[in-house]
């Protein structure tokens, strides 16, 4: 198989595909011939991304919904009849100082960052077994560098990394490879998006983070996306259970 044909007519699910890393991943997969189902909560944003390519379909879905995994896989299978890649990109996070811990906020982060990927893996296992497909989980470099007020965000993403390695072992006999990527500070809109920070505060944090990166800048989505495609590709036959940190040296 030629490298340029790796993704031709393959099928991928990308959660959180309406912005940032998820959107960039969906577009790149579609450009290379894959059929892509993106999910997210904002119907307008999903429609805007889907309009960029005839290879992209959108499903409005909140990953914290207990039935999200089955519904997402059912949608992909009804469109295209197969599944080759799951990119668990949806994330939930919120700066939370110790004095402001609230059970519902912590539960929501856990639902999106731990439970939702688990449900999607469960729902997609049979289809991925048939295709000898792959799972790529999107974690964060914050899981290996302590950051104030991000304890539960980092902890839930660290749990996703452990799940990555557990699934890699458990699903290896089915021919399914499972890896994760832990991005550092990336220009993805996450600070004002799911983190919910005011624009001015986000701008200050972005400047602080850029100053902390040994390679001298914040990341871009095109620093991350090629690695997602590489880990998810059928050409990657013997790499599983790995967590790849891509952060310009930020976590060192």
N, C-alpha and C positions, 0 to 999 in steps of 0.2 A: 504494500500500500504506500502510495506517495504521501509524503508529509502533508501536502496541501489538501489531501482528501481525507484526513483523519476524522474530521467532524462532519463530513458530508452525510446528510440524512440521519445523523445521530440525534437523540432527543435528550434535552437537559431541562431540569427544574432549577430555577434560581429564586430562592426566597429573598424578600427584600430587594426586588429587582427594579424598583422604580427610581432609584437614585444611587449615587456614589459607586462603590465597588460592585454592587449587584447589577446596576444598570450597565456599567462598563463591561462587565463579564458577559451579560446577555447580548449586548451589541456585538462584541467580538466573536462570540460563538455563532451568532446568526450570520455574520460576515463570512465565516468559514464554512457555512452550509448546514449548520445544526438547526433543528427546530427547538425553540426555547419557550418554556412556560415561565413567566415571571409572576410573582405574587407580591402583595403589599396591601396596605389599608386604604391608600388614597386612590380612588378610581380615576381621577383626572390625571395624576402623574403616571399611573400605569398605562392609560390610553395614549399619553404622549410618547412613551417609550415604545409601545407596540406599533405606533404609527411610523416608526423609523425603519421598520423592516417587516416584510411579509412573512418572515420566519419566526416572528415573536407573537405569542398569544399571552393575554393577561388574565389573571384571576384575582379579583378582589378578595382578600382573605387575611384575617388577623391571625398571626401565628400562635397567639395565646389561646385561640379557640381549641377546645379539647378534641374536636373532630377534624382539625385542619389537615393533618397528615393524609388521611384517607381521601379527603376531598381533593387535595392537590394532585395526588397520584392518579386518582380516577379521572381528573380533567386531562392530564397529560396522556393517559392511555386512551381516552376516548378520542382525542385529537389525532394521535399518531400511532398508537398500538404498541409502543415500546418505550423503554427508558434506559438511558446509558449513563446519566450523570445526575447526581443531586448535589447542589451547592447550597449548604445551610448557611446563608448569609444574613438572614434576619437577626437583629439584635435589639436588646433593650438595656438601657443604662440610665442612671440618673445620679448626679453628685449627691451624696447622702452622708452628712456628718453624723457621728455617733449619737448625738443628742436628738437627731431627727429620724432615727430608724422607725419605719412604719411597716408593719407586717404585709400590708397589701402591695406596697411598692416592691419589697423584696420578693414577694410571691410572684409578681408580674415579671420581674427580671428572670426568675427561675423558670417560669412558664415559657418564656420566649427563648431563653438561651440554653435551657437544658431539656425541658419536656418536649417542646416543639420539634427540635431536631430528632429526638428519640422516636416520636410518633411518625415522622416522615421516613426515617430509616425502616421502621417496622412496616409501614405501608408499602414502601418501595422495594423491599427485600426480594420478593419473588421476581419482579421485573428486572431488577439489577442482576439477579442470578442468571436469568435467561440471556442477558446481553454480556455477562462478565464485565459489568460496569464499575463505576467508581463513585465515591462520596468524598467531597471536599468540604470540610467545616471551616468556617471563618471565625477565628478566635481574636486575640488581641495581645500585643506585646506588653500591655499593662499587667497581664497575668504573671509576668516575670520581673516587673519593676514596680515597686510599691508606689502608689499615688494617693495622696490625701483624698478622702471622701469617695473613692471609687472601690472600696473594699468588696462590696457585693457584686458589682459589675465584673471585677477581676476574678472573684471567686467562682462565679457562675461560668465564666469563660474558661477558667482552669478546669472546671468540671467537664466542660465540653472537650477539652484536650485529653482528659483521662478517658472519656467515652470514645474518642477517636482511636486511642490505642486498644481499648477493650474490643471495640467493633472490628478493628483490623484483625485481631486474633480470631474472634468468633466467626467472622464472615469470610475468612481466607479460604476455607474449604469450599465455599460457594463461588470462588473466583472473583469476589468483590474486594477491591482495594479501598482503603479508607485513610485519608491523610488530612492534615489541617494546615492552615496558614495563619500566622499571628502577625498582623500588620502593626507597624508603629504609627506615629502621627501622620495621617494621610489627609489630603485635601479632598474630603468626601461629603462634606456637609453634615457630618454626624454630630458635631458639637451643637449646632443650632437645630438639628433634626431630632433624633430620638433622645439625645442628651438634654434637649430643651433649654439650652443656655441663651441668654440675650446676645444679640449680634456683637455688641461692644465687648462683652466678656469673652466671647468666643474668639474675637480678634486678638485680644490680649494673650489668651492661652495659646493660640496658634503661634504667636511671636515667641513666647517663652519656650514652647516645644521645639521650634526651629532652631533656637539657640542651643538647645541641649543635644541636638543630633550631630554626631561626629562628622558625618558627611555633609553637613552644612545647610540642609533644607528639609522641609516637610516632604513627605512622600506624595506621589501622584497615583491615580488609579492605574496608570499604565506601568507603574513599578510592580503592581500586584497581580494584575490580570493574567499576564503571560504564565505566571507560576500556577495559577488556578487551572488554566487550560493544560499545562504540562502534567500536573498531578492527576487531572481527570482524564487524560488522553489514554486511548487503548494502546498507545506505544509505550506507556509506562507499565511494564509488565511485572516488575519485581521490586517495587518500592511501596511499602505500606506501613501504617502505624507511626508516621513521622509528623512532627510539628515544625514547620519551617517558619522561622522568624525573619520578617523582612521589614527592617526599621531603620536603616541607615546607621546602625550601631547604637541607637537610642537606649536600648536595654542593657548595654554592656556596663 
